[in-house]
Every structure is written in structure tokens, then in C-alpha cells.
Amino acid sequence: MKLWIFLFFGINISLSIAQTVDLTSVDEFFKVTSALKEGKEISKTQWGNFDSSACYKNYATRQNQFVINTIKSSIRIVFGRDSLFKKDSILNITKTDMKKSPKMMFRKNLLINYLSVNNNYESIKSFRENYDFNKLLDKSKQRLSSFLGQSLDSTIEFKPIYFLFITADGKNNDDALYVDLNLIYKKTESQRINFLAHELFHNYREYFENHNFNYKTDLNYILDMIQNEGIADLIDKNNGYKSYFTEQGKLSEQGEIFINLYHDAPNDLERLQDLVIKYSNKEISETKMIDKLMNIVKYNGHPIGFYMANQIVKAGYQNQMLKTFYNPYKFYDLYNKAAKKNNISQLSNEFMEYLNYLVNNPTNNIYLK
């Protein structure tokens, strides 16, 4: 398991960015929502076009229809004539509910984002038609290069960027980078560049990381994602989670959750270490370990990873970290050096020995001390 996001207005715009950016799902979203706002019913053909667009196809073709069904339901609630009761029941989902259930967080965040789209509907349509997405890509690559402190490898081909309306986030998928257009619309230009550079980092890192390690087991994936997201967060969240998640002077509920998890990171890191050591000593099954880790390593490891990366930067080891941005063992080793320098708890030798074994023996399941 992995941890748990052209039809066109102007033909010239679509043709000019077709090689790097796909706005099919944005355009189909506007077609459906415009009809609903006019009080019209959406035909099976229209929904079919929606489902077959670049981004929504990814969800429509899945066996589990939760995401696509939630998207369509939220569209009907915000832009159509579905009952206010449905809207209120979703908006009343609590922070506690959201923290316990990713599905409930998705429902609420999706609805909130669509309400925001509706409030700025015409402005966002204009943004879609007139914004220079190619220039954004170029600037984001320059930002990534500056962050890494080196020129990007010119032989590496970046994935296309797919824009859609979903929750206010982005995701590096196998086929493309998926980015919510409303999120980009609301950000300043520098914030847009940093956000996309964060996603491009994941894309770029794939060419250097050890796939045999990262995808061998769920444990390997979890340990690697902590580093992957922690370093990437330094690009667009370098001022901290509170600043990043504050919009219009108000801290979002998701932001509060991330901030709390960031403060809990030292304890969560200790719990993670203890579980991994127990597993390495065959005191706990792999299934039980992963179940427990899933309750510790939230949101792909963002908060824990960001905490570790900040400790590394604080200790003055950022350059070393960026030179080995693809090696999870080096990241945890640098964290230990930083922890010693910053006078905070270090990871045990036993944990580091096991991690070193995993990284250097990715195809071997047997661990002998």
C-alpha cells in the first residue's frame, strides 16, 4: 500500500501548452458547473466527457469510486440544487473527525474548495484563459535548481502538469503531476512557483532514488516518504506550517492538524523507531507494525519529515542533505548528527543499523544480527 490527491475556451491557448500542461479537466468542470448554475440537468454524455478528461479519468476508472463520486456529489451541492442539509452536514465535520478519517477530511476539504471556486467563478475562468502556465513551469524549475544548489540534469524529462479542481493540493502521480487550479489561482506568483517546485522535486528525485528499496515493502516506502516530503516542504513551507496554511488571516483546520503533528514529531519519531526495532527483532508482525505506523506517520510523513529536515538545516547540514536528497539512510544519519548538535533525542544505533541494512540489501528479506 502507498500512503494517502483538451476541450478548451481558446484554441490558441490549448495548442500552445498542450505538450506540458493539460487543462481538460478544468474545462469539463466549467462546462458541468456552468450548466448547473443555469439550472440545467447534466446529461450522461456530459458526465461521460467529464469522466474521460485527463485528471478525472484517473478517478473514474478506479474500482473504488469514492473519490469520483464525492467530486460529483460536491459539484451538485455547490453549483446545483442539492439540499442545504448535505452541505451543512459536511461542513460540520469536526477536526477530530478529520484527524481520524482521511475520507472525512477529503469530503470537507473538497466542499470548502468548491465553495471557494464558486465565490470566484468568473475570475478563475479568466485566470485559466489568460495565465501563462509555461512560464510558471520554467520559473518553478529554476526555483528547484536554486534550492538544490545545482543545475538540473538536462537529460531528465519532467512529467506533464495536469490541472483540475479537487482539494487544495498537488500530487506527483506516475503519469503526471496533478495540481488543483484554485490553489494556484489564490496564491501569489512566488507561492505558485514554490508550490510547483515542491511537486517537481518529487518528480526529479524519482530519477535518483533506489526503487528497489523504496517500493520493496510498506516500511521502506514509509521511511523514504518521510525524507521525500520533509525535504520538499523546505521549498514551499520554509516559513513554517502556520504561515503556509494561513489564508486571509485565518488558520485552516488542516493547518492546525499539521502544526499539532509537527509539534508531536519528536514523540512520533520515537514511537516509529520503537516499532521498527521490535519488528527487526521479530517481536511484532509486519502487518501489525504497518497498522501502527499508519497511525503515527500521517499525511505521507510531511510533519515528521519537515521536523527532521528543519533540525538538519538548523544544525548547518543543509548542503549535505541536498547532495544526498535521494538517500534515506543519509537523511536519518544527518538527522542524528543534527540532533546531537541541537541537543535533542537521537535515533538509536540499533535503528540506524537496521535502516542501513534495508537500504543496502533492498532485495533481501532476511535480517541477521
N, C-alpha and C positions, 0 to 999 in steps of 0.2 A: 504494500500500500504506500502511497505517497501522501504527505501531509497537504492540506486543505490544509479564474475568479475565474461590376458596377452598373447599379442603376443610379442615376445622377440628376443633380439640379442643373449643372452647367457642364456641357460636354468637354469644353476645353480644360476645365479643372480636372476632371476624371482622367482624361487621357494623359495629362502631364504628370500625374502622380501614380499612375497605375502600376508601375514597376516596384514601388517601395511602400505605398500606402493604400489600404483598401477601406473604403467608406461605404461599402454595400449595405452593411447592417444599419449604419446611421441613416441612410436614405430610406430603407424599408421601414425603419422605426418612425420616421417622419411621415411616411405615407399612411401608415396604420393609425398613428395618433392624430394626424390631421383629419382623417375621416371620422374618427370617434369624436373629436371636438366639434365636428359639424353635425353630430347626432346620427351618423350613418352606421350601419352594420358592416362588419368586416366579413368578406366572403372567404370561402375555403381557398380560393385561388390567391387572395391577398395574403392570408396566413401562410400559404404554401411558399409564396415568394419570400416572406419574412423568414420562414424556417430554412430556406435554402441559401440565404445570404451568408457571406463568408464567416462571420462570427457566430450567429445564432445556429447555424448548421451544426457547429461543434456540440451544442447542447441538445438540439432537436433530434440528432441521430443516436444519442446515448440511450442505453436500455433504461437507465434510471431517468425519468422525465421530470424530476423535482425542479431543476433549475429552469428549464424552458417553460414549464407550467407556472412557476412562480413569476417569471418575467411577464408572461401573457396576462396572468391574473392582476398583477400590479399595474400593467398598462390599462386594463379595463377599469380598475378602481380610480386611477388618477385622471385619465383622459376620457373615460366613458361614463356610464351611468350606473355602475355597480354601487351597492349600498354604502352609506357612510359608516355603517356598523363595521364592515370589513376593514375600512381604513383605520377607524379608531381602535379596533382590536389589535391591529398590527402595531400601531404607534404606541400602544400601551404596553408592549413587550418591555420588560424591565432589564436593567443592566445585569442583574443576577441571572435572568433567563438567557440573555445573550452570551454571558460568560460560560454558561453550562452547555449551550446548544449552538453550534455554528449555523445550523439551519435557521434558527430563530433570529440570529444576528443577520443572516443573509436577507431574510424576509423584511426585517425592519430597515436595514441599510438600503436595500433596493427601493423600497417605497419612498424613503426620505429623498433618495437621489432623483427619483422620477417626479416627485413633488417640486424639487428644485428646478428640474428641466422645464416643467410646466410654467413655473414662475418667470422663466427667462426664455420662453419658447422661441419667439421671433429673433431674439438676439443670438441664440445658439445656432439657429438656421443660417443666419447671416455669417456667423463665425465659420461654420462649416464651408460655406461657399467662398469665403474670401481669405481665409488664413493660409499661410504658406507652410504646409506640412513638411515639404522637402527641406526647407531652411531649418526647421526645428530639428530634423534628423541630423543635419550637418553640425549644428551647434551642440547637439547632445553628444555626438561622437567626439567633438573637440573637448567637451567637458569631461568625458570619460578618459580621454588621453591625458588631460591635465591632472585628473585625480590619480591615475596610475603612475604618473611621472615618466611616461614613455610614449613614443609613437605607437599607434595601434598597428598590428600586423596587417599589412595591406592585402595579404592573401586570404584573410578570413572574411567570409561573406555573411553579413548580418541578415537576420530574418526580416521578412516584411512586417509592417506595423498594421494591425487590424484595429480599427476604432469601432466602438459600439456604445450602447447605453446599458450599463449594468450597475453594479455597486461602484463607488468612487475609489477605484483601484486600478492596478495593472497586473499583468501576469505573463511570465515567459513560458509559453507552451512549446511543444515540439515543432509545430508548423509555423508559428508566428508569435509576435508579441501582441497581446490583447490589452487595449487601453480604453478606459471609459472617457468618452469625449467631454462629458460635462465636467469631469475633474480637470481636464486640460483647459477647458473654457474658463473656469473660475480662477485658475492660478495666474500669477504674474508670469512674464516671459522667462525670468530666471528660474522660477519654480518649475515651469514646464520643462525647461532644459535639464534641470537636476533630476526631475522625476523620470524622464525618459532615459537619462544616462544611467539611472539605477537599474532599469529593466535591461538596457543594453549591456550592462556589466554582467548580468546573469547569462545573457546570450554569448558574450565574448569569453567568459570563463569556461563555458562548455568545451571549448576547443583545447583547453589545457588540463582540465580536471581528469582524474582517474576514473573512468566509467566503470571499470571492473570493481573498484571499491565502492563508489557512490551508490550503485544500483544492485549490489550483491545481496544486501539484506536491508530490512527496515531500519535496523540500528545504524548501519553505515550511512543510510540516507539522512537520518535524523542528525547524526553527528556532523555530517557535511553541511546540511542546510543551516545549522547554527552559524557556521562560518560564512556561508554564502550570503545569507541575509544580513548578518551583522556587519560585514564589510560594506555591502551595498547601501545600508542605511546611513553610512557616513557621507554618502554623496548627497542625498536629499534631505536628511534629517540631522545634519551636523549641529543644528542649534537645539536639538532635543525633541522628544516626542510632544511635549506641551506646546511648543511653538508650532510644530508641524500640524498637529491636529486641532489647532485653534482656528476657527473660521468666524469672521465677523465678530471677533471679541468673545466668542463662546467656545468652550472646550467640548468637543463631541463626546458622546458616550463611548464610542470605540476608543477615542483618545484616552479617556480615563482608564479604560481597561489596560491599554498598552502601558501607560505610565505606572499603574499599580504592578503590572507584571515585570516591568523594568526594575522597580524597587525590590521586588521579590527575587530577582535573578540570582543573587548570591546563594540564597537558600535553595532555589530550584536547581542550581548547578550542583550543589552538594547532594541533593536528592538524586539527580541524574547520575552522578558519579557512583553513589552507593548502589544503585540498581545495576549499573553496568558491571561493577565489581562482583556483585552477587551472581550475576549471570555468568561471568567469566569463571567463577568458582563452582558453577553448576548448582547453585543454591536456589535458583529460580528458573522457570522455563522461559523460553524465548517469547512465547505468546503472552505470558503474564508480565514479563518485563516491558514489552511493547505497549500493552494496555496501560500500564502505569506511566510509561514515558509520554504517552499521548496526553495524559492529564497534567504533565509537567511542561512539556515543550509545546507551548501554544503558538498558533499562527506561524507555522513553519520555522519557529525558533527566532523570530525577529527580536523580541525583548532580551532573551538571554544572549544572543549573538551581538546585539548592539551594546549591551553592557560590557561584554568581553572586549569588543573592539575599542570601546571608549577607554577602558583600562589600559589597553595596549598603546593607544595614542597618548594618553596621559603620562605613561612611563617613557615616552620618547621612542617607541619602536614602530612607528607607522611605516617608515620606509621599508623595514624588514618585512612587515606584514604584507605590504603591497607587492614586494618582489616574489612572495610565495603565496599569492592570493588564491591559488588553486589547490593548496596542500593543507588538509585539515589538521594533520599532526603538527605542522609548523605553527598553525594558528593557536592550538591549545598549548603548545610549548611556549610560544611568545606570551600567551596569557599568564602562564605560570611565572615567567620571568617578571612580567609587569606586576603580578600580584605580590611577589616578594618585594619589589621596589616600592609598591604603593602600600605595603603593609596590610594586605588583606589575605584571606584564606587562599591557599594554593590547592591545586588538584594533587592527589596522591601519586606517588611513584607507581603504585600498583595500577591505577587507572591509566597513566601515561604509557606504561609498558604494554598494556593490553591494546590501547589505541595504536601504538606503534606496530604491534603485531598485525592488527586489522589492516592498516594502510599498506604494509609491506607484504602481506600474504592475502590479497583480496580474493583469491580463488580457493583458499584452503579454509575449511570449516573447523579444523581441529586445532585447539589451543592447548599446548602442553607447557606447563611452567617448569 
